[in-house]
Amino acid sequence: MSDKDKQWYFNTVTEQAELGPQSPISQRMGPYASEKDALNAWKIVAQRNKEWEEQDNRWKSAR
């Protein structure tokens, strides 16, 4: 089993965690280190987007 097969992915269509890249790339997010992280994919994406938006706003205001 390769390292890639040991990682978790989140299927955006079925909203299920999958061990290894089973679904087409257009239907999955990841990889994640754990099944729990994969199941929290939408929360992780939202948090990252918020952080990036805040960082972008700080960068724009510093100009």
C-alpha positions in Angstrom: 0.0 0.0 0.0 1.5 3.4 -1.0 1.4 6.5 1.2 -1.2 7.9 -1.1 -3.5 5.0 -0.4 -3.2 5.7 3.4 -4.5 9.3 3.1 -8.1 10.3 3.5 -10.2 12.2 1.0 -13.6 13.8 1.1 -16.1 13.0 -1.7 -18.0 16.2 -2.4 -20.8 14.3 -4.1 -21.5 11.6 -1.6 -20.1 13.7 1.4 -18.3 10.6 2.6 -14.7 10.1 3.6 -12.7 7.7 1.5 -9.4 6.0 2.2 -7.2 6.6 -0.8 -8.1 8.5 -3.9 -11.2 6.5 -5.0 -13.4 9.2 -6.6 -12.6 11.3 -9.7 -10.4 14.3 -8.7 -13.2 16.7 -9.6 -15.3 15.1 -6.8 -12.8 15.0 -4.0 -10.9 17.2 -1.6 -7.8 16.2 0.2 -5.7 14.5 1.1 -6.2 14.6 4.8 -4.3 12.9 7.6 -7.4 11.3 9.2 -11.0 10.3 8.5 -12.1 12.9 10.9 -10.3 15.6 9.1 -11.7 14.4 5.8 -15.2 14.6 7.2 -14.5 18.2 8.4 -13.3 19.2 4.9 -15.9 21.9 4.4 -15.1 23.5 7.8 -11.3 23.3 7.0 -12.0 25.0 3.6 -14.1 27.7 5.2 -11.4 28.4 7.9 -8.6 28.6 5.3 -10.6 30.9 3.1 -11.3 33.2 6.1 -7.6 33.3 7.0 -6.6 34.0 3.4 -9.2 36.8 3.1 -8.0 38.4 6.3 -4.4 38.1 5.2 -5.3 39.6 1.8 -7.1 42.5 3.5 -4.0 43.2 5.7 -1.8 43.1 2.7 -4.1 45.5 0.8 -4.3 47.9 3.7 -0.5 48.0 4.1 0.0 49.4 0.6 
